[in-house]
Amino acid sequence: MPPLFPKIFTKRHVLGAILALILIGDIVGFSEYRRHYLLSQISTLQQNIQVGKIDKEGLESRIGNLETELQVIQDENLSKSTNIQKQIGEISGTVSALDKLSKADPELLLKYSKTYFLNEHYIPTEITGINPAFTFVKDKILRIHVGVSPYLEKLFLDAKAAGLNLGVVSAYRTFSEQSVLKSAYKFTYGAGTANQFSAEQGYSEHQLGTAVDFATPATADTFVGFNKTPEYVWLVNNAQKYGFILSYPQTNIYYQYEPWHWRFVGVALAQRLYNDGRYFYDMDQREINTYLANIFD
Ligand SMILES: [Zn+2]
């Protein structure tokens, strides 16, 4: 009988082969286990990543919410800040207005009539010289309130640019200068005539330092005919832009008609009177006083 296995295959070979198969099987089995383990780990990692991603989104969402909250807070703060700044501005404005009003000279907008006189001791806060190029008085510097000076200068320059020859022959006058002047007029013209064009109540506006007597070279000596000049017509149409009003127009009941005598009351009030066709001396004093704080603005 032939052997089942060739001679070369002994029992030891078969046993070895079986052992080898078992070993290979083990190795294969271990690899499979390992693969499953790794997949499981990957899966876990993927799950962790997934979890991590969700958390990240959650965090992003929370960050987004926080940013929104932050923006809201910032907006609120900005709004509060703006509001506070606005309030500070309003308070500052009020303080500034009150400060200006406290420093403003109430006499500058008071009405002086036949019954209301400027105190003889009144002196303007500060006066300055008028550019001699715009005066028709030789060897004498005419003076004006410092607040009025730039407006008067601009008026002269614009009148000149319009081809006119406008100047002043009288501006600030002290009470004593006024008295001397009136005495001189009385001496020259007699008391009756002098009172007609040089009464204290009328000319007391000169003591304020804000009134001027305009003239042209031809009318500088007597004022006669000034209301017929193109310079006068220009003043009637433009003086309000520089804060000046005609104190005693032809129809007024407070004083004689003086087309040359103009008083500075501030641009806002002068413009208001001009636009509304109203007259300073007929205006309520309380209404006039609302323009006092900004008279030189
Ligand atoms: Zn005058």
Boltz pocket constraint, residues with backbone or C-beta under 6 A from the ligand:
constraints:
  - pocket:
      binder: B
      contacts: [[A, 170], [A, 202], [A, 203], [A, 206], [A, 211], [A, 212], [A, 213], [A, 260], [A, 261], [A, 262]]
      max_distance: 6.0
